[in-house]
Amino acid sequence: MNLTYKYLYTRFHVFGSLPTHKVFKSETGNQSKLVFADQSFIYGVVSNWTIDNTHFDGCKSTWQQESEFFLDKEKEALILYRLQHPQFKTEAVI
């Protein structure tokens, strides 16, 4: 079953949090997809408060639309996060 996801917002990395990721919410359920700079992802749930207050986001909805400099920095941060947190696993589209 293929789910359709709608872009909600970009969550920027701050000290101690997940690397910067783009949050997409399923159009049919409560599931969310968090997509990282290398296009890997994890699934999660986003609170109703967050869904109702995402209209302030002005970022690009895909990583390909971001500047190359920003994308490269976020990929580096993701690699560093994975090295520091070996239990952090993501899925990738094949």
PDB file of N, CA, C and O in Angstrom:
ATOM      1  N   MET A   1       0.836  -1.176   0.000  1.00  0.00           N
ATOM      2  CA  MET A   1       0.000   0.000   0.000  1.00  0.00           C
ATOM      3  C   MET A   1       0.888   1.250   0.000  1.00  0.00           C
ATOM      4  O   MET A   1       1.746   1.406   0.869  1.00  0.00           O
ATOM      5  N   ASN A   2       0.682   2.121  -0.962  1.00  0.00           N
ATOM      6  CA  ASN A   2       1.430   3.368  -1.041  1.00  0.00           C
ATOM      7  C   ASN A   2       0.674   4.470  -0.326  1.00  0.00           C
ATOM      8  O   ASN A   2      -0.505   4.702  -0.595  1.00  0.00           O
ATOM      9  N   LEU A   3       1.352   5.145   0.581  1.00  0.00           N
ATOM     10  CA  LEU A   3       0.757   6.279   1.278  1.00  0.00           C
ATOM     11  C   LEU A   3       1.228   7.563   0.618  1.00  0.00           C
ATOM     12  O   LEU A   3       2.345   7.639   0.108  1.00  0.00           O
ATOM     13  N   THR A   4       0.373   8.564   0.633  1.00  0.00           N
ATOM     14  CA  THR A   4       0.732   9.881   0.119  1.00  0.00           C
ATOM     15  C   THR A   4       1.017  10.787   1.302  1.00  0.00           C
ATOM     16  O   THR A   4       0.248  10.832   2.262  1.00  0.00           O
ATOM     17  N   TYR A   5       2.131  11.511   1.226  1.00  0.00           N
ATOM     18  CA  TYR A   5       2.540  12.396   2.314  1.00  0.00           C
ATOM     19  C   TYR A   5       2.544  13.840   1.839  1.00  0.00           C
ATOM     20  O   TYR A   5       2.871  14.127   0.687  1.00  0.00           O
ATOM     21  N   LYS A   6       2.177  14.742   2.737  1.00  0.00           N
ATOM     22  CA  LYS A   6       2.155  16.176   2.450  1.00  0.00           C
ATOM     23  C   LYS A   6       3.212  16.860   3.320  1.00  0.00           C
ATOM     24  O   LYS A   6       3.305  16.586   4.516  1.00  0.00           O
ATOM     25  N   TYR A   7       4.009  17.749   2.718  1.00  0.00           N
ATOM     26  CA  TYR A   7       5.050  18.469   3.444  1.00  0.00           C
ATOM     27  C   TYR A   7       4.430  19.354   4.518  1.00  0.00           C
ATOM     28  O   TYR A   7       3.464  20.073   4.264  1.00  0.00           O
ATOM     29  N   LEU A   8       5.003  19.294   5.735  1.00  0.00           N
ATOM     30  CA  LEU A   8       4.546  20.148   6.832  1.00  0.00           C
ATOM     31  C   LEU A   8       5.549  21.246   7.149  1.00  0.00           C
ATOM     32  O   LEU A   8       5.205  22.428   7.125  1.00  0.00           O
ATOM     33  N   TYR A   9       6.795  20.863   7.447  1.00  0.00           N
ATOM     34  CA  TYR A   9       7.799  21.846   7.853  1.00  0.00           C
ATOM     35  C   TYR A   9       9.184  21.215   7.867  1.00  0.00           C
ATOM     36  O   TYR A   9       9.333  19.999   7.754  1.00  0.00           O
ATOM     37  N   THR A  10      10.194  22.070   8.010  1.00  0.00           N
ATOM     38  CA  THR A  10      11.576  21.623   8.175  1.00  0.00           C
ATOM     39  C   THR A  10      11.972  21.851   9.622  1.00  0.00           C
ATOM     40  O   THR A  10      11.821  22.954  10.148  1.00  0.00           O
ATOM     41  N   ARG A  11      12.474  20.815  10.261  1.00  0.00           N
ATOM     42  CA  ARG A  11      12.914  20.891  11.662  1.00  0.00           C
ATOM     43  C   ARG A  11      14.431  21.008  11.655  1.00  0.00           C
ATOM     44  O   ARG A  11      15.127  20.085  11.231  1.00  0.00           O
ATOM     45  N   PHE A  12      14.942  22.143  12.123  1.00  0.00           N
ATOM     46  CA  PHE A  12      16.380  22.375  12.119  1.00  0.00           C
ATOM     47  C   PHE A  12      17.049  21.729  13.325  1.00  0.00           C
ATOM     48  O   PHE A  12      16.498  21.682  14.425  1.00  0.00           O
ATOM     49  N   HIS A  13      18.248  21.237  13.077  1.00  0.00           N
ATOM     50  CA  HIS A  13      19.063  20.594  14.110  1.00  0.00           C
ATOM     51  C   HIS A  13      19.516  21.628  15.136  1.00  0.00           C
ATOM     52  O   HIS A  13      20.023  22.692  14.784  1.00  0.00           O
ATOM     53  N   VAL A  14      19.328  21.302  16.380  1.00  0.00           N
ATOM     54  CA  VAL A  14      19.913  22.061  17.486  1.00  0.00           C
ATOM     55  C   VAL A  14      20.668  21.058  18.341  1.00  0.00           C
ATOM     56  O   VAL A  14      20.426  19.855  18.239  1.00  0.00           O
ATOM     57  N   PHE A  15      21.567  21.527  19.171  1.00  0.00           N
ATOM     58  CA  PHE A  15      22.400  20.640  19.973  1.00  0.00           C
ATOM     59  C   PHE A  15      21.551  19.594  20.698  1.00  0.00           C
ATOM     60  O   PHE A  15      20.625  19.936  21.433  1.00  0.00           O
ATOM     61  N   GLY A  16      21.874  18.323  20.485  1.00  0.00           N
ATOM     62  CA  GLY A  16      21.205  17.236  21.176  1.00  0.00           C
ATOM     63  C   GLY A  16      19.958  16.711  20.488  1.00  0.00           C
ATOM     64  O   GLY A  16      19.327  15.783  20.994  1.00  0.00           O
ATOM     65  N   SER A  17      19.583  17.280  19.345  1.00  0.00           N
ATOM     66  CA  SER A  17      18.375  16.809  18.661  1.00  0.00           C
ATOM     67  C   SER A  17      18.754  16.057  17.387  1.00  0.00           C
ATOM     68  O   SER A  17      19.923  15.992  17.009  1.00  0.00           O
ATOM     69  N   LEU A  18      17.750  15.500  16.745  1.00  0.00           N
ATOM     70  CA  LEU A  18      17.975  14.833  15.465  1.00  0.00           C
ATOM     71  C   LEU A  18      18.551  15.829  14.463  1.00  0.00           C
ATOM     72  O   LEU A  18      18.330  17.033  14.592  1.00  0.00           O
ATOM     73  N   PRO A  19      19.285  15.340  13.467  1.00  0.00           N
ATOM     74  CA  PRO A  19      19.756  16.240  12.410  1.00  0.00           C
ATOM     75  C   PRO A  19      18.563  16.897  11.700  1.00  0.00           C
ATOM     76  O   PRO A  19      17.435  16.411  11.785  1.00  0.00           O
ATOM     77  N   THR A  20      18.825  17.989  11.010  1.00  0.00           N
ATOM     78  CA  THR A  20      17.766  18.692  10.287  1.00  0.00           C
ATOM     79  C   THR A  20      17.020  17.709   9.392  1.00  0.00           C
ATOM     80  O   THR A  20      17.630  16.896   8.697  1.00  0.00           O
ATOM     81  N   HIS A  21      15.703  17.794   9.418  1.00  0.00           N
ATOM     82  CA  HIS A  21      14.885  16.901   8.603  1.00  0.00           C
ATOM     83  C   HIS A  21      13.613  17.608   8.157  1.00  0.00           C
ATOM     84  O   HIS A  21      13.163  18.572   8.777  1.00  0.00           O
ATOM     85  N   LYS A  22      13.056  17.111   7.083  1.00  0.00           N
ATOM     86  CA  LYS A  22      11.801  17.622   6.555  1.00  0.00           C
ATOM     87  C   LYS A  22      10.704  16.666   6.997  1.00  0.00           C
ATOM     88  O   LYS A  22      10.850  15.449   6.888  1.00  0.00           O
ATOM     89  N   VAL A  23       9.604  17.222   7.495  1.00  0.00           N
ATOM     90  CA  VAL A  23       8.521  16.418   8.053  1.00  0.00           C
ATOM     91  C   VAL A  23       7.351  16.399   7.074  1.00  0.00           C
ATOM     92  O   VAL A  23       6.869  17.440   6.628  1.00  0.00           O
ATOM     93  N   PHE A  24       6.913  15.193   6.757  1.00  0.00           N
ATOM     94  CA  PHE A  24       5.761  14.985   5.890  1.00  0.00           C
ATOM     95  C   PHE A  24       4.733  14.174   6.666  1.00  0.00           C
ATOM     96  O   PHE A  24       5.094  13.257   7.404  1.00  0.00           O
ATOM     97  N   LYS A  25       3.451  14.505   6.505  1.00  0.00           N
ATOM     98  CA  LYS A  25       2.379  13.788   7.203  1.00  0.00           C
ATOM     99  C   LYS A  25       1.540  13.028   6.196  1.00  0.00           C
ATOM    100  O   LYS A  25       1.227  13.533   5.118  1.00  0.00           O
ATOM    101  N   SER A  26       1.179  11.808   6.561  1.00  0.00           N
ATOM    102  CA  SER A  26       0.310  10.997   5.725  1.00  0.00           C
ATOM    103  C   SER A  26      -1.025  11.706   5.549  1.00  0.00           C
ATOM    104  O   SER A  26      -1.565  12.271   6.500  1.00  0.00           O
ATOM    105  N   GLU A  27      -1.553  11.674   4.330  1.00  0.00           N
ATOM    106  CA  GLU A  27      -2.846  12.307   4.071  1.00  0.00           C
ATOM    107  C   GLU A  27      -4.011  11.456   4.560  1.00  0.00           C
ATOM    108  O   GLU A  27      -5.142  11.939   4.626  1.00  0.00           O
ATOM    109  N   THR A  28      -3.750  10.195   4.903  1.00  0.00           N
ATOM    110  CA  THR A  28      -4.837   9.317   5.323  1.00  0.00           C
ATOM    111  C   THR A  28      -4.756   8.869   6.771  1.00  0.00           C
ATOM    112  O   THR A  28      -5.694   8.246   7.268  1.00  0.00           O
ATOM    113  N   GLY A  29      -3.674   9.162   7.456  1.00  0.00           N
ATOM    114  CA  GLY A  29      -3.538   8.687   8.826  1.00  0.00           C
ATOM    115  C   GLY A  29      -2.709   9.621   9.668  1.00  0.00           C
ATOM    116  O   GLY A  29      -2.510  10.785   9.321  1.00  0.00           O
ATOM    117  N   ASN A  30      -2.224   9.098  10.784  1.00  0.00           N
ATOM    118  CA  ASN A  30      -1.475   9.887  11.747  1.00  0.00           C
ATOM    119  C   ASN A  30       0.038   9.735  11.575  1.00  0.00           C
ATOM    120  O   ASN A  30       0.811  10.369  12.294  1.00  0.00           O
ATOM    121  N   GLN A  31       0.458   8.901  10.631  1.00  0.00           N
ATOM    122  CA  GLN A  31       1.878   8.623  10.454  1.00  0.00           C
ATOM    123  C   GLN A  31       2.591   9.793   9.769  1.00  0.00           C
ATOM    124  O   GLN A  31       2.031  10.453   8.894  1.00  0.00           O
ATOM    125  N   SER A  32       3.824  10.031  10.183  1.00  0.00           N
ATOM    126  CA  SER A  32       4.663  11.059   9.573  1.00  0.00           C
ATOM    127  C   SER A  32       5.957  10.425   9.095  1.00  0.00           C
ATOM    128  O   SER A  32       6.377   9.378   9.589  1.00  0.00           O
ATOM    129  N   LYS A  33       6.573  11.072   8.134  1.00  0.00           N
ATOM    130  CA  LYS A  33       7.837  10.610   7.570  1.00  0.00           C
ATOM    131  C   LYS A  33       8.840  11.743   7.728  1.00  0.00           C
ATOM    132  O   LYS A  33       8.599  12.858   7.266  1.00  0.00           O
ATOM    133  N   LEU A  34       9.966  11.460   8.381  1.00  0.00           N
ATOM    134  CA  LEU A  34      11.015  12.447   8.595  1.00  0.00           C
ATOM    135  C   LEU A  34      12.139  12.139   7.611  1.00  0.00           C
ATOM    136  O   LEU A  34      12.783  11.094   7.708  1.00  0.00           O
ATOM    137  N   VAL A  35      12.376  13.046   6.664  1.00  0.00           N
ATOM    138  CA  VAL A  35      13.340  12.826   5.588  1.00  0.00           C
ATOM    139  C   VAL A  35      14.587  13.665   5.847  1.00  0.00           C
ATOM    140  O   VAL A  35      14.507  14.878   6.038  1.00  0.00           O
ATOM    141  N   PHE A  36      15.746  12.993   5.851  1.00  0.00           N
ATOM    142  CA  PHE A  36      17.020  13.641   6.130  1.00  0.00           C
ATOM    143  C   PHE A  36      17.718  14.054   4.834  1.00  0.00           C
ATOM    144  O   PHE A  36      17.264  13.704   3.744  1.00  0.00           O
ATOM    145  N   ALA A  37      18.817  14.795   4.951  1.00  0.00           N
ATOM    146  CA  ALA A  37      19.504  15.389   3.799  1.00  0.00           C
ATOM    147  C   ALA A  37      19.985  14.364   2.779  1.00  0.00           C
ATOM    148  O   ALA A  37      20.102  14.692   1.598  1.00  0.00           O
ATOM    149  N   ASP A  38      20.267  13.138   3.197  1.00  0.00           N
ATOM    150  CA  ASP A  38      20.727  12.111   2.259  1.00  0.00           C
ATOM    151  C   ASP A  38      19.571  11.291   1.689  1.00  0.00           C
ATOM    152  O   ASP A  38      19.789  10.246   1.077  1.00  0.00           O
ATOM    153  N   GLN A  39      18.347  11.765   1.890  1.00  0.00           N
ATOM    154  CA  GLN A  39      17.104  11.144   1.429  1.00  0.00           C
ATOM    155  C   GLN A  39      16.719   9.891   2.214  1.00  0.00           C
ATOM    156  O   GLN A  39      15.747   9.226   1.856  1.00  0.00           O
ATOM    157  N   SER A  40      17.452   9.552   3.269  1.00  0.00           N
ATOM    158  CA  SER A  40      17.021   8.464   4.145  1.00  0.00           C
ATOM    159  C   SER A  40      15.912   9.006   5.037  1.00  0.00           C
ATOM    160  O   SER A  40      15.732  10.220   5.139  1.00  0.00           O
ATOM    161  N   PHE A  41      15.174   8.120   5.678  1.00  0.00           N
ATOM    162  CA  PHE A  41      14.020   8.572   6.446  1.00  0.00           C
ATOM    163  C   PHE A  41      13.699   7.627   7.590  1.00  0.00           C
ATOM    164  O   PHE A  41      14.158   6.486   7.626  1.00  0.00           O
ATOM    165  N   ILE A  42      12.907   8.124   8.517  1.00  0.00           N
ATOM    166  CA  ILE A  42      12.309   7.321   9.578  1.00  0.00           C
ATOM    167  C   ILE A  42      10.842   7.716   9.660  1.00  0.00           C
ATOM    168  O   ILE A  42      10.447   8.781   9.185  1.00  0.00           O
ATOM    169  N   TYR A  43      10.046   6.853  10.263  1.00  0.00           N
ATOM    170  CA  TYR A  43       8.634   7.149  10.469  1.00  0.00           C
ATOM    171  C   TYR A  43       8.411   7.585  11.905  1.00  0.00           C
ATOM    172  O   TYR A  43       9.140   7.176  12.808  1.00  0.00           O
ATOM    173  N   GLY A  44       7.423   8.398  12.106  1.00  0.00           N
ATOM    174  CA  GLY A  44       7.092   8.867  13.442  1.00  0.00           C
ATOM    175  C   GLY A  44       5.676   9.400  13.479  1.00  0.00           C
ATOM    176  O   GLY A  44       4.892   9.195  12.553  1.00  0.00           O
ATOM    177  N   VAL A  45       5.362  10.084  14.562  1.00  0.00           N
ATOM    178  CA  VAL A  45       4.049  10.706  14.740  1.00  0.00           C
ATOM    179  C   VAL A  45       4.292  12.160  15.127  1.00  0.00           C
ATOM    180  O   VAL A  45       5.150  12.447  15.962  1.00  0.00           O
ATOM    181  N   VAL A  46       3.546  13.067  14.529  1.00  0.00           N
ATOM    182  CA  VAL A  46       3.643  14.487  14.835  1.00  0.00           C
ATOM    183  C   VAL A  46       2.378  14.884  15.580  1.00  0.00           C
ATOM    184  O   VAL A  46       1.274  14.490  15.202  1.00  0.00           O
ATOM    185  N   SER A  47       2.545  15.669  16.641  1.00  0.00           N
ATOM    186  CA  SER A  47       1.392  16.055  17.466  1.00  0.00           C
ATOM    187  C   SER A  47       0.425  16.957  16.706  1.00  0.00           C
ATOM    188  O   SER A  47       0.809  17.624  15.744  1.00  0.00           O
ATOM    189  N   ASN A  48      -0.819  16.970  17.143  1.00  0.00           N
ATOM    190  CA  ASN A  48      -1.830  17.844  16.537  1.00  0.00           C
ATOM    191  C   ASN A  48      -1.439  19.307  16.674  1.00  0.00           C
ATOM    192  O   ASN A  48      -1.690  20.099  15.766  1.00  0.00           O
ATOM    193  N   TRP A  49      -0.822  19.682  17.807  1.00  0.00           N
ATOM    194  CA  TRP A  49      -0.395  21.063  17.991  1.00  0.00           C
ATOM    195  C   TRP A  49       0.596  21.460  16.903  1.00  0.00           C
ATOM    196  O   TRP A  49       0.503  22.550  16.339  1.00  0.00           O
ATOM    197  N   THR A  50       1.543  20.575  16.612  1.00  0.00           N
ATOM    198  CA  THR A  50       2.536  20.858  15.582  1.00  0.00           C
ATOM    199  C   THR A  50       1.874  20.998  14.220  1.00  0.00           C
ATOM    200  O   THR A  50       2.192  21.911  13.457  1.00  0.00           O
ATOM    201  N   ILE A  51       0.962  20.099  13.921  1.00  0.00           N
ATOM    202  CA  ILE A  51       0.259  20.153  12.639  1.00  0.00           C
ATOM    203  C   ILE A  51      -0.498  21.467  12.494  1.00  0.00           C
ATOM    204  O   ILE A  51      -0.503  22.069  11.420  1.00  0.00           O
ATOM    205  N   ASP A  52      -1.135  21.912  13.573  1.00  0.00           N
ATOM    206  CA  ASP A  52      -1.931  23.143  13.535  1.00  0.00           C
ATOM    207  C   ASP A  52      -1.076  24.405  13.508  1.00  0.00           C
ATOM    208  O   ASP A  52      -1.595  25.483  13.219  1.00  0.00           O
ATOM    209  N   ASN A  53       0.220  24.303  13.802  1.00  0.00           N
ATOM    210  CA  ASN A  53       1.083  25.482  13.897  1.00  0.00           C
ATOM    211  C   ASN A  53       2.286  25.415  12.963  1.00  0.00           C
ATOM    212  O   ASN A  53       3.355  25.921  13.304  1.00  0.00           O
ATOM    213  N   THR A  54       2.134  24.808  11.807  1.00  0.00           N
ATOM    214  CA  THR A  54       3.245  24.708  10.861  1.00  0.00           C
ATOM    215  C   THR A  54       3.163  25.754   9.762  1.00  0.00           C
ATOM    216  O   THR A  54       3.996  25.753   8.856  1.00  0.00           O
ATOM    217  N   HIS A  55       2.202  26.627   9.817  1.00  0.00           N
ATOM    218  CA  HIS A  55       2.031  27.622   8.762  1.00  0.00           C
ATOM    219  C   HIS A  55       3.123  28.692   8.772  1.00  0.00           C
ATOM    220  O   HIS A  55       3.159  29.527   7.868  1.00  0.00           O
ATOM    221  N   PHE A  56       4.009  28.693   9.760  1.00  0.00           N
ATOM    222  CA  PHE A  56       5.097  29.664   9.830  1.00  0.00           C
ATOM    223  C   PHE A  56       6.309  29.225   9.011  1.00  0.00           C
ATOM    224  O   PHE A  56       7.213  30.027   8.775  1.00  0.00           O
ATOM    225  N   ASP A  57       6.344  27.979   8.578  1.00  0.00           N
ATOM    226  CA  ASP A  57       7.500  27.446   7.866  1.00  0.00           C
ATOM    227  C   ASP A  57       7.598  28.058   6.470  1.00  0.00           C
ATOM    228  O   ASP A  57       6.615  28.098   5.729  1.00  0.00           O
ATOM    229  N   GLY A  58       8.781  28.528   6.123  1.00  0.00           N
ATOM    230  CA  GLY A  58       8.995  29.102   4.804  1.00  0.00           C
ATOM    231  C   GLY A  58      10.082  28.386   4.029  1.00  0.00           C
ATOM    232  O   GLY A  58      10.631  28.939   3.076  1.00  0.00           O
ATOM    233  N   CYS A  59      10.400  27.158   4.424  1.00  0.00           N
ATOM    234  CA  CYS A  59      11.490  26.415   3.790  1.00  0.00           C
ATOM    235  C   CYS A  59      11.008  25.688   2.544  1.00  0.00           C
ATOM    236  O   CYS A  59       9.814  25.614   2.253  1.00  0.00           O
ATOM    237  N   LYS A  60      11.968  25.164   1.833  1.00  0.00           N
ATOM    238  CA  LYS A  60      11.683  24.385   0.630  1.00  0.00           C
ATOM    239  C   LYS A  60      11.160  23.011   1.046  1.00  0.00           C
ATOM    240  O   LYS A  60      11.570  22.472   2.074  1.00  0.00           O
ATOM    241  N   SER A  61      10.255  22.445   0.244  1.00  0.00           N
ATOM    242  CA  SER A  61       9.642  21.175   0.631  1.00  0.00           C
ATOM    243  C   SER A  61      10.492  19.954   0.293  1.00  0.00           C
ATOM    244  O   SER A  61      10.231  18.871   0.817  1.00  0.00           O
ATOM    245  N   THR A  62      11.499  20.094  -0.566  1.00  0.00           N
ATOM    246  CA  THR A  62      12.386  18.962  -0.867  1.00  0.00           C
ATOM    247  C   THR A  62      13.837  19.387  -0.687  1.00  0.00           C
ATOM    248  O   THR A  62      14.171  20.569  -0.774  1.00  0.00           O
ATOM    249  N   TRP A  63      14.685  18.409  -0.435  1.00  0.00           N
ATOM    250  CA  TRP A  63      16.106  18.698  -0.255  1.00  0.00           C
ATOM    251  C   TRP A  63      16.736  19.175  -1.556  1.00  0.00           C
ATOM    252  O   TRP A  63      17.687  19.956  -1.517  1.00  0.00           O
ATOM    253  N   GLN A  64      16.240  18.733  -2.702  1.00  0.00           N
ATOM    254  CA  GLN A  64      16.797  19.144  -3.986  1.00  0.00           C
ATOM    255  C   GLN A  64      16.611  20.642  -4.233  1.00  0.00           C
ATOM    256  O   GLN A  64      17.365  21.238  -5.001  1.00  0.00           O
ATOM    257  N   GLN A  65      15.632  21.244  -3.600  1.00  0.00           N
ATOM    258  CA  GLN A  65      15.369  22.674  -3.768  1.00  0.00           C
ATOM    259  C   GLN A  65      16.267  23.543  -2.886  1.00  0.00           C
ATOM    260  O   GLN A  65      16.358  24.752  -3.099  1.00  0.00           O
ATOM    261  N   GLU A  66      16.920  22.945  -1.911  1.00  0.00           N
ATOM    262  CA  GLU A  66      17.791  23.698  -1.003  1.00  0.00           C
ATOM    263  C   GLU A  66      19.121  24.020  -1.692  1.00  0.00           C
ATOM    264  O   GLU A  66      19.487  23.380  -2.677  1.00  0.00           O
ATOM    265  N   SER A  67      19.830  25.006  -1.173  1.00  0.00           N
ATOM    266  CA  SER A  67      21.129  25.369  -1.751  1.00  0.00           C
ATOM    267  C   SER A  67      22.127  24.226  -1.548  1.00  0.00           C
ATOM    268  O   SER A  67      22.029  23.460  -0.590  1.00  0.00           O
ATOM    269  N   GLU A  68      23.077  24.129  -2.460  1.00  0.00           N
ATOM    270  CA  GLU A  68      24.079  23.067  -2.378  1.00  0.00           C
ATOM    271  C   GLU A  68      24.906  23.186  -1.100  1.00  0.00           C
ATOM    272  O   GLU A  68      25.241  22.177  -0.480  1.00  0.00           O
ATOM    273  N   PHE A  69      25.236  24.415  -0.705  1.00  0.00           N
ATOM    274  CA  PHE A  69      26.006  24.647   0.517  1.00  0.00           C
ATOM    275  C   PHE A  69      25.254  24.113   1.739  1.00  0.00           C
ATOM    276  O   PHE A  69      25.823  23.387   2.554  1.00  0.00           O
ATOM    277  N   PHE A  70      23.981  24.475   1.861  1.00  0.00           N
ATOM    278  CA  PHE A  70      23.156  24.025   2.987  1.00  0.00           C
ATOM    279  C   PHE A  70      23.034  22.501   2.985  1.00  0.00           C
ATOM    280  O   PHE A  70      23.170  21.862   4.028  1.00  0.00           O
ATOM    281  N   LEU A  71      22.779  21.928   1.820  1.00  0.00           N
ATOM    282  CA  LEU A  71      22.627  20.482   1.704  1.00  0.00           C
ATOM    283  C   LEU A  71      23.908  19.757   2.112  1.00  0.00           C
ATOM    284  O   LEU A  71      23.852  18.765   2.838  1.00  0.00           O
ATOM    285  N   ASP A  72      25.059  20.243   1.652  1.00  0.00           N
ATOM    286  CA  ASP A  72      26.339  19.618   2.017  1.00  0.00           C
ATOM    287  C   ASP A  72      26.588  19.688   3.519  1.00  0.00           C
ATOM    288  O   ASP A  72      27.043  18.712   4.115  1.00  0.00           O
ATOM    289  N   LYS A  73      26.297  20.824   4.134  1.00  0.00           N
ATOM    290  CA  LYS A  73      26.477  20.975   5.586  1.00  0.00           C
ATOM    291  C   LYS A  73      25.560  20.023   6.352  1.00  0.00           C
ATOM    292  O   LYS A  73      25.970  19.439   7.356  1.00  0.00           O
ATOM    293  N   GLU A  74      24.343  19.869   5.890  1.00  0.00           N
ATOM    294  CA  GLU A  74      23.402  18.977   6.574  1.00  0.00           C
ATOM    295  C   GLU A  74      23.789  17.510   6.400  1.00  0.00           C
ATOM    296  O   GLU A  74      23.588  16.707   7.311  1.00  0.00           O
ATOM    297  N   LYS A  75      24.334  17.156   5.256  1.00  0.00           N
ATOM    298  CA  LYS A  75      24.818  15.785   5.061  1.00  0.00           C
ATOM    299  C   LYS A  75      25.991  15.500   6.001  1.00  0.00           C
ATOM    300  O   LYS A  75      26.080  14.411   6.569  1.00  0.00           O
ATOM    301  N   GLU A  76      26.888  16.470   6.164  1.00  0.00           N
ATOM    302  CA  GLU A  76      28.010  16.317   7.096  1.00  0.00           C
ATOM    303  C   GLU A  76      27.502  16.154   8.528  1.00  0.00           C
ATOM    304  O   GLU A  76      28.000  15.311   9.273  1.00  0.00           O
ATOM    305  N   ALA A  77      26.521  16.954   8.906  1.00  0.00           N
ATOM    306  CA  ALA A  77      25.954  16.865  10.258  1.00  0.00           C
ATOM    307  C   ALA A  77      25.287  15.509  10.475  1.00  0.00           C
ATOM    308  O   ALA A  77      25.358  14.950  11.570  1.00  0.00           O
ATOM    309  N   LEU A  78      24.645  14.984   9.443  1.00  0.00           N
ATOM    310  CA  LEU A  78      23.990  13.680   9.537  1.00  0.00           C
ATOM    311  C   LEU A  78      25.021  12.567   9.721  1.00  0.00           C
ATOM    312  O   LEU A  78      24.813  11.655  10.522  1.00  0.00           O
ATOM    313  N   ILE A  79      26.115  12.636   8.994  1.00  0.00           N
ATOM    314  CA  ILE A  79      27.194  11.650   9.144  1.00  0.00           C
ATOM    315  C   ILE A  79      27.752  11.699  10.563  1.00  0.00           C
ATOM    316  O   ILE A  79      27.936  10.658  11.194  1.00  0.00           O
ATOM    317  N   LEU A  80      28.018  12.889  11.062  1.00  0.00           N
ATOM    318  CA  LEU A  80      28.533  13.049  12.421  1.00  0.00           C
ATOM    319  C   LEU A  80      27.548  12.500  13.450  1.00  0.00           C
ATOM    320  O   LEU A  80      27.955  11.830  14.399  1.00  0.00           O
ATOM    321  N   TYR A  81      26.261  12.777  13.271  1.00  0.00           N
ATOM    322  CA  TYR A  81      25.240  12.284  14.199  1.00  0.00           C
ATOM    323  C   TYR A  81      25.227  10.755  14.205  1.00  0.00           C
ATOM    324  O   TYR A  81      25.122  10.136  15.264  1.00  0.00           O
ATOM    325  N   ARG A  82      25.331  10.153  13.029  1.00  0.00           N
ATOM    326  CA  ARG A  82      25.338   8.686  12.948  1.00  0.00           C
ATOM    327  C   ARG A  82      26.566   8.092  13.640  1.00  0.00           C
ATOM    328  O   ARG A  82      26.476   7.040  14.273  1.00  0.00           O
ATOM    329  N   LEU A  83      27.708   8.765  13.521  1.00  0.00           N
ATOM    330  CA  LEU A  83      28.915   8.288  14.199  1.00  0.00           C
ATOM    331  C   LEU A  83      28.771   8.371  15.714  1.00  0.00           C
ATOM    332  O   LEU A  83      29.243   7.490  16.433  1.00  0.00           O
ATOM    333  N   GLN A  84      28.126   9.416  16.198  1.00  0.00           N
ATOM    334  CA  GLN A  84      27.943   9.610  17.634  1.00  0.00           C
ATOM    335  C   GLN A  84      26.794   8.779  18.206  1.00  0.00           C
ATOM    336  O   GLN A  84      26.744   8.536  19.411  1.00  0.00           O
ATOM    337  N   HIS A  85      25.878   8.345  17.348  1.00  0.00           N
ATOM    338  CA  HIS A  85      24.704   7.578  17.773  1.00  0.00           C
ATOM    339  C   HIS A  85      24.568   6.338  16.889  1.00  0.00           C
ATOM    340  O   HIS A  85      23.718   6.311  15.999  1.00  0.00           O
ATOM    341  N   PRO A  86      25.389   5.314  17.118  1.00  0.00           N
ATOM    342  CA  PRO A  86      25.383   4.133  16.243  1.00  0.00           C
ATOM    343  C   PRO A  86      24.051   3.382  16.217  1.00  0.00           C
ATOM    344  O   PRO A  86      23.817   2.590  15.303  1.00  0.00           O
ATOM    345  N   GLN A  87      23.183   3.608  17.186  1.00  0.00           N
ATOM    346  CA  GLN A  87      21.882   2.932  17.186  1.00  0.00           C
ATOM    347  C   GLN A  87      20.851   3.655  16.316  1.00  0.00           C
ATOM    348  O   GLN A  87      19.753   3.140  16.106  1.00  0.00           O
ATOM    349  N   PHE A  88      21.193   4.838  15.810  1.00  0.00           N
ATOM    350  CA  PHE A  88      20.299   5.606  14.947  1.00  0.00           C
ATOM    351  C   PHE A  88      20.299   4.982  13.558  1.00  0.00           C
ATOM    352  O   PHE A  88      21.313   5.014  12.861  1.00  0.00           O
ATOM    353  N   LYS A  89      19.182   4.423  13.158  1.00  0.00           N
ATOM    354  CA  LYS A  89      19.059   3.751  11.863  1.00  0.00           C
ATOM    355  C   LYS A  89      17.935   4.398  11.065  1.00  0.00           C
ATOM    356  O   LYS A  89      16.881   4.731  11.608  1.00  0.00           O
ATOM    357  N   THR A  90      18.175   4.569   9.777  1.00  0.00           N
ATOM    358  CA  THR A  90      17.165   5.116   8.883  1.00  0.00           C
ATOM    359  C   THR A  90      16.935   4.146   7.737  1.00  0.00           C
ATOM    360  O   THR A  90      17.727   3.232   7.508  1.00  0.00           O
ATOM    361  N   GLU A  91      15.846   4.361   7.026  1.00  0.00           N
ATOM    362  CA  GLU A  91      15.547   3.579   5.834  1.00  0.00           C
ATOM    363  C   GLU A  91      15.904   4.415   4.619  1.00  0.00           C
ATOM    364  O   GLU A  91      15.969   5.642   4.695  1.00  0.00           O
ATOM    365  N   ALA A  92      16.134   3.748   3.504  1.00  0.00           N
ATOM    366  CA  ALA A  92      16.428   4.460   2.263  1.00  0.00           C
ATOM    367  C   ALA A  92      15.583   3.867   1.143  1.00  0.00           C
ATOM    368  O   ALA A  92      15.287   2.672   1.134  1.00  0.00           O
ATOM    369  N   VAL A  93      15.205   4.711   0.215  1.00  0.00           N
ATOM    370  CA  VAL A  93      14.468   4.237  -0.951  1.00  0.00           C
ATOM    371  C   VAL A  93      15.458   3.575  -1.886  1.00  0.00           C
ATOM    372  O   VAL A  93      16.513   4.133  -2.186  1.00  0.00           O
ATOM    373  N   ILE A  94      15.114   2.386  -2.345  1.00  0.00           N
ATOM    374  CA  ILE A  94      16.024   1.640  -3.238  1.00  0.00           C
ATOM    375  C   ILE A  94      15.656   1.901  -4.674  1.00  0.00           C
ATOM    376  O   ILE A  94      16.296   1.370  -5.582  1.00  0.00           O
TER     377      ILE A  94
END
